[in-house]
Amino acid sequence: MTEKSDTRTRILDIAEAAVLEKGFEATSIDEIVAGAQISRGGFFYHFKDKNALARAMLERYIAVEDALYDDLFARARELSDDPLHSMLIGLKMLAEMLADMPNGHPGCVIAATAYQDRLFDNGVRELNRQAILSWRRRFRGMFEEISLVYQPNENVNLDALGDMVSSVVEGGLVLQRALRENNSASEQIMLLRTYLKLLFSPRAN
């Protein structure tokens, strides 16, 4: 079982690196097979087609991102019981984590799949959609908690605000890749943090 699991993980690692570098359409099964040093039969033992591969890549990426957010914001909550301060701490920790990656973040499988969704079946597209909706719910819940303590200074849609966290993080990664500047995502997150401070901090009379 360990060898089969290791082979599957190796295929996913190679496929993810290739997809983040040049997209799903330009990534062939043959190059994945060559990189993993297995036969085509070995590939199809683990994944019946590229849809199955994409689904597995997405499931793994979502699990890693969810675990990351769980850990970051749980640690932030340990540092402050105040929901706004906790959110701001978590965002700062996320920005610092991305800034500490010497070669920059490799990219987002969610974005890579969304850009080329015509290549996939409805199951893959729906998995992608549900991942984004789950992040909306995650961050909306945090903003709802903040709103119970701090009245927003502007009328905001909390669903859109939840989406804003994802769009800033993922958009920052796109900027980072396009500009070849490893700090782009971190700077965008810190700007979001400033916006949230301004949105929720009590105004001086």
C-alpha positions as CSV (number, residue, x, y, z in Angstrom):
1,M,0.0,0.0,0.0
2,T,2.9,2.4,0.8
3,E,4.5,1.9,-2.6
4,K,1.1,2.5,-4.3
5,S,0.5,5.6,-2.2
6,D,4.0,6.9,-2.9
7,T,3.5,6.4,-6.6
8,R,0.2,8.2,-6.6
9,T,1.7,11.1,-4.5
10,R,4.7,11.3,-7.0
11,I,2.3,11.5,-9.9
12,L,0.3,14.3,-8.2
13,D,3.5,16.2,-7.3
14,I,4.8,16.1,-10.9
15,A,1.4,16.9,-12.4
16,E,0.9,19.8,-10.1
17,A,4.3,21.4,-10.8
18,A,3.7,21.1,-14.5
19,V,0.1,22.4,-14.4
20,L,1.2,25.4,-12.3
21,E,4.0,26.1,-14.7
22,K,2.1,25.9,-18.0
23,G,-1.5,24.9,-17.4
24,F,-3.5,21.7,-17.7
25,E,-3.9,21.8,-21.5
26,A,-0.1,21.9,-22.1
27,T,0.6,19.2,-19.6
28,S,0.6,15.7,-21.1
29,I,0.2,12.3,-19.5
30,D,3.4,11.2,-21.3
31,E,5.5,13.8,-19.5
32,I,3.9,12.9,-16.2
33,V,4.7,9.3,-16.8
34,A,8.3,10.1,-17.8
35,G,8.8,12.3,-14.7
36,A,7.3,9.7,-12.4
37,Q,9.3,6.9,-14.1
38,I,6.3,4.7,-14.5
39,S,4.4,3.1,-17.5
40,R,1.3,4.6,-19.0
41,G,-0.5,1.6,-17.4
42,G,0.9,2.7,-14.1
43,F,-0.6,6.1,-14.5
44,F,-4.0,4.7,-15.5
45,Y,-4.0,2.4,-12.6
46,H,-4.2,5.5,-10.3
47,F,-6.1,7.9,-12.6
48,K,-8.5,6.8,-15.3
49,D,-8.1,10.1,-17.2
50,K,-7.1,13.7,-16.8
51,N,-10.4,14.5,-15.2
52,A,-9.6,12.1,-12.4
53,L,-6.2,13.6,-12.1
54,A,-7.6,17.1,-11.9
55,R,-10.1,16.0,-9.3
56,A,-7.4,14.4,-7.1
57,M,-5.1,17.5,-7.5
58,L,-8.0,19.8,-6.5
59,E,-9.0,17.6,-3.5
60,R,-5.4,17.6,-2.3
61,Y,-4.9,21.3,-2.8
62,I,-8.2,22.1,-1.0
63,A,-7.3,19.9,2.0
64,V,-3.9,21.6,2.3
65,E,-5.4,25.1,2.1
66,D,-8.1,24.3,4.6
67,A,-5.5,22.9,7.0
68,L,-3.4,26.0,6.5
69,Y,-6.3,28.3,7.2
70,D,-7.4,26.2,10.2
71,D,-3.9,26.4,11.7
72,L,-3.2,30.0,11.0
73,F,-6.5,31.4,12.4
74,A,-6.6,29.0,15.3
75,R,-3.1,30.3,16.4
76,A,-4.3,33.8,15.8
77,R,-7.3,33.2,18.0
78,E,-5.0,31.9,20.8
79,L,-3.2,35.3,20.7
80,S,-6.4,37.4,20.9
81,D,-10.0,36.7,21.8
82,D,-11.1,39.8,20.0
83,P,-12.5,38.6,16.6
84,L,-11.1,41.7,14.7
85,H,-7.7,41.6,16.2
86,S,-7.6,37.8,15.7
87,M,-8.4,38.2,12.0
88,L,-5.8,40.9,11.6
89,I,-3.2,38.7,13.3
90,G,-4.1,35.7,11.1
91,L,-3.7,37.8,7.9
92,K,-0.3,39.1,9.1
93,M,0.8,35.6,9.8
94,L,-0.4,34.5,6.3
95,A,1.5,37.4,4.7
96,E,4.7,36.6,6.6
97,M,4.4,32.9,5.7
98,L,4.2,33.8,2.0
99,A,7.0,36.3,2.3
100,D,9.3,33.7,3.8
101,M,9.0,31.3,0.8
102,P,12.4,31.8,-0.9
103,N,11.1,30.9,-4.3
104,G,7.7,32.3,-3.9
105,H,4.4,30.4,-3.7
106,P,4.2,27.9,-6.6
107,G,0.6,29.0,-7.5
108,C,-3.0,28.0,-7.1
109,V,-4.5,24.8,-8.5
110,I,-8.0,26.3,-8.1
111,A,-7.1,29.2,-10.4
112,A,-5.4,26.9,-12.9
113,T,-8.5,24.7,-13.1
114,A,-10.8,27.7,-13.3
115,Y,-8.8,29.3,-16.2
116,Q,-9.2,26.1,-18.3
117,D,-12.5,24.7,-17.0
118,R,-13.6,23.8,-20.5
119,L,-11.2,20.9,-20.3
120,F,-13.0,19.2,-17.5
121,D,-16.3,17.5,-16.7
122,N,-19.0,19.0,-14.5
123,G,-17.7,17.1,-11.5
124,V,-14.3,18.9,-11.6
125,R,-16.0,22.3,-12.2
126,E,-18.4,21.7,-9.3
127,L,-15.6,20.7,-6.9
128,N,-13.8,23.9,-7.8
129,R,-16.9,25.9,-7.2
130,Q,-17.6,24.3,-3.9
131,A,-14.1,25.0,-2.7
132,I,-14.5,28.7,-3.4
133,L,-17.9,28.7,-1.7
134,S,-16.4,26.9,1.4
135,W,-13.8,29.7,1.7
136,R,-16.6,32.3,1.3
137,R,-18.4,30.7,4.2
138,R,-15.3,30.4,6.3
139,F,-14.4,34.1,6.0
140,R,-18.0,35.3,6.1
141,G,-18.4,33.5,9.4
142,M,-15.3,35.4,10.7
143,F,-16.7,38.7,9.5
144,E,-20.1,38.0,11.0
145,E,-18.4,37.5,14.4
146,I,-16.5,40.7,13.9
147,S,-19.7,42.6,13.0
148,L,-21.2,41.6,16.4
149,V,-18.5,43.6,18.1
150,Y,-17.6,46.2,15.6
151,Q,-20.2,48.0,13.4
152,P,-18.7,48.3,9.8
153,N,-18.2,51.9,8.8
154,E,-19.7,51.1,5.4
155,N,-22.6,48.9,4.3
156,V,-20.9,45.8,3.0
157,N,-22.0,42.5,1.7
158,L,-20.4,39.9,3.9
159,D,-20.4,37.3,1.2
160,A,-18.5,39.6,-1.1
161,L,-16.2,40.5,1.8
162,G,-15.5,36.8,2.4
163,D,-14.8,36.4,-1.3
164,M,-12.4,39.4,-1.1
165,V,-10.0,37.5,1.1
166,S,-9.8,34.7,-1.5
167,S,-9.5,37.1,-4.4
168,V,-6.8,39.1,-2.7
169,V,-4.7,36.0,-1.9
170,E,-5.2,34.3,-5.3
171,G,-4.9,37.6,-7.2
172,G,-1.7,38.3,-5.3
173,L,-0.3,35.0,-6.4
174,V,-1.2,35.8,-10.0
175,L,0.5,39.2,-9.7
176,Q,3.5,37.6,-8.1
177,R,3.9,35.1,-11.0
178,A,3.3,37.8,-13.7
179,L,5.7,40.3,-12.1
180,R,8.3,37.8,-10.8
181,E,8.1,39.6,-7.5
182,N,7.9,37.2,-4.6
183,N,6.4,39.8,-2.2
184,S,3.4,40.7,-4.3
185,A,0.9,38.4,-2.5
186,S,2.2,39.4,0.9
187,E,1.8,43.1,0.1
188,Q,-1.7,42.6,-1.2
189,I,-2.7,40.7,2.0
190,M,-1.3,43.5,4.2
191,L,-3.3,46.1,2.2
192,L,-6.4,44.0,2.8
193,R,-5.6,43.9,6.5
194,T,-5.4,47.7,6.4
195,Y,-8.8,48.0,4.7
196,L,-10.4,45.7,7.3
197,K,-8.9,47.8,10.1
198,L,-10.4,50.9,8.5
199,L,-13.7,49.2,7.8
200,F,-14.3,47.9,11.3
201,S,-12.4,50.2,13.6
202,P,-14.6,52.7,15.5
203,R,-14.5,56.2,14.0
204,A,-13.3,59.0,16.1
205,N,-16.0,61.4,17.1
